[in-house]
Amino acid sequence: MPNIKHPSPAEAFELATKHAALLRGLFLSPRFKYAQPPTADFIKPDPQQTPLALLFVADFVQRTYVEFVVPFLPPGSTRKCKDIANPWAWDDPNYQWEWEWDAETSTMKDAAGNVKEFPKLEESEAVSKMGDILTRGFMARKIVLENTTDPKARMLVGGQSFDFGKDMEKMIKDTYPF
């Protein structure tokens, strides 16, 4: 069992980059359909054309990211740093990025080199959020990796099996390595 604690800035950034990559894999999948072209600010999925399992997992992982990972990041960072951005901003070649991660110093910096502080949540809140990330990650991993073989995992996505593909399986294992 992992030691559940408040992540350091480097750990929070790594968690965010893995989730952002997973979200890109889900939402930019050619099988994910939109009712209108998505933008960095607005998306409208087409639930009639998108496989239910893909729609469910994308929404579930996105909620995990927004509600439980993003609170560990500097405010506004998902709109300003490409590595942790939403899939549609990340995919837009004209989007203007203002911040970058400095791996040497484990800090987020703006274009002028000013450090953007990571929030320090109350320990009980941090432990609760990290516990939710683990629990939700376990569920997402089970659905993606086992929905074709485990009837319980298949029931979580409407009863129909769905092959997410080898790339998505690798991304889910990278994001949730337990």
C-alpha positions in Angstrom: 0.0 0.0 0.0 1.5 3.3 -1.0 2.1 6.0 1.7 -0.6 8.5 1.0 0.6 12.1 1.7 0.6 15.6 0.2 2.6 15.5 -3.0 5.7 17.6 -3.5 5.5 20.1 -6.5 7.5 17.6 -8.6 5.1 14.8 -7.7 2.1 16.9 -8.3 3.4 18.0 -11.7 4.2 14.4 -12.7 0.7 13.3 -11.6 -0.7 16.1 -13.7 1.4 15.4 -16.8 0.4 11.7 -16.7 -3.3 12.6 -16.4 -3.1 15.2 -19.1 -1.4 12.7 -21.5 -4.1 10.1 -20.6 -6.9 12.7 -21.3 -5.3 13.5 -24.7 -5.3 9.8 -25.5 -9.0 9.6 -24.6 -10.4 12.8 -26.0 -8.2 13.0 -29.1 -9.0 9.4 -30.0 -10.4 9.2 -33.5 -13.3 7.2 -32.0 -14.3 10.1 -29.7 -16.8 12.1 -31.6 -17.9 15.7 -31.1 -21.2 17.4 -32.0 -19.2 20.4 -33.0 -15.5 21.0 -33.4 -13.9 21.3 -29.9 -11.9 24.4 -28.8 -9.6 25.0 -25.8 -12.6 26.6 -24.1 -15.6 24.5 -25.1 -16.3 20.9 -26.1 -19.6 19.2 -26.9 -19.2 15.4 -27.1 -21.5 13.5 -29.4 -22.8 10.7 -27.1 -24.7 9.0 -30.0 -21.5 8.5 -32.0 -18.9 8.0 -29.3 -18.7 4.5 -27.8 -20.2 4.5 -24.3 -17.1 3.0 -22.6 -14.8 5.7 -24.1 -17.2 8.5 -23.2 -17.5 7.1 -19.6 -13.8 6.6 -19.0 -12.9 10.0 -20.6 -15.4 11.8 -18.3 -14.3 9.8 -15.3 -10.6 10.5 -15.8 -11.3 14.2 -16.5 -13.3 14.5 -13.3 -10.5 12.8 -11.4 -8.0 15.3 -12.9 -10.1 18.4 -12.3 -11.4 17.6 -8.9 -8.5 15.7 -7.3 -5.2 16.5 -9.2 -5.6 20.2 -10.3 -6.0 21.4 -6.7 -2.3 20.5 -6.1 -1.2 22.8 -9.0 -0.7 26.6 -9.1 -4.0 28.3 -10.0 -4.4 28.7 -13.7 -1.6 26.4 -14.6 -3.7 24.0 -16.8 -4.4 27.0 -19.0 -0.9 28.3 -19.1 1.4 25.3 -19.2 1.2 23.0 -22.2 2.4 19.8 -20.4 -0.7 19.8 -18.2 -3.2 21.5 -20.4 -6.6 20.3 -21.6 -6.4 18.2 -24.8 -7.9 20.8 -27.1 -5.6 23.7 -26.0 -2.6 21.3 -26.2 -3.7 20.3 -29.8 -4.1 24.0 -30.9 -0.9 25.2 -32.6 -1.9 28.8 -32.1 -2.5 28.6 -28.3 -0.2 30.8 -26.4 1.6 29.1 -23.5 2.8 31.4 -20.7 4.4 29.0 -18.1 6.9 26.1 -18.2 8.0 23.5 -15.8 11.6 23.8 -14.7 12.6 20.2 -13.9 16.0 21.3 -12.5 14.4 23.4 -9.7 11.0 21.5 -9.6 9.2 24.8 -10.1 6.7 26.3 -12.5 7.9 29.5 -14.0 6.4 32.2 -16.2 8.1 33.7 -19.3 9.9 36.2 -17.1 11.3 33.4 -14.8 9.0 34.2 -11.9 8.2 31.1 -9.8 4.5 30.1 -9.5 3.9 28.7 -6.1 2.2 25.3 -5.7 -0.6 25.3 -3.1 -0.1 23.5 0.2 -3.4 21.9 1.2 -4.3 20.9 4.7 -2.8 17.4 5.2 -6.2 15.8 5.8 -7.5 17.3 2.5 -4.4 16.3 0.6 -4.6 12.7 2.0 -8.3 12.5 1.0 -7.6 13.8 -2.5 -4.7 11.4 -3.0 -6.8 8.5 -1.7 -9.5 9.5 -4.2 -7.0 9.6 -7.0 -5.8 6.0 -6.1 -9.4 4.7 -5.8 -10.6 6.3 -9.0 -7.4 5.3 -10.8 -8.0 1.7 -9.7 -11.5 1.8 -11.3 -10.3 3.5 -14.5 -7.5 1.0 -14.8 -9.8 -2.0 -14.2 -12.3 -0.7 -16.9 -9.7 -0.1 -19.6 -7.6 -3.2 -18.9 -10.3 -5.8 -18.0 -13.7 -4.8 -19.5 -13.3 -7.5 -22.2 -12.6 -10.3 -19.6 -14.3 -9.2 -16.4 -18.1 -8.9 -16.4 -18.0 -6.5 -13.4 -15.7 -4.1 -15.3 -17.9 -4.4 -18.4 -21.0 -3.5 -16.3 -19.3 -0.3 -15.3 -19.4 0.8 -18.9 -22.9 -0.2 -19.9 -22.4 -4.0 -20.4 -20.7 -3.9 -23.7 -17.0 -4.7 -24.0 -14.7 -2.1 -25.7 -11.1 -2.5 -26.8 -9.3 0.7 -25.8 -6.2 -0.4 -27.7 -2.6 -1.0 -26.7 -1.6 2.7 -26.6 -4.4 3.5 -24.2 -3.6 0.4 -22.1 0.0 1.7 -21.8 -1.2 5.2 -20.9 -3.5 3.9 -18.2 -0.7 1.8 -16.7 1.7 4.8 -16.8 -0.9 7.0 -15.0 -2.0 4.4 -12.5 1.0 2.1 -12.0 -0.5 0.1 -9.1 
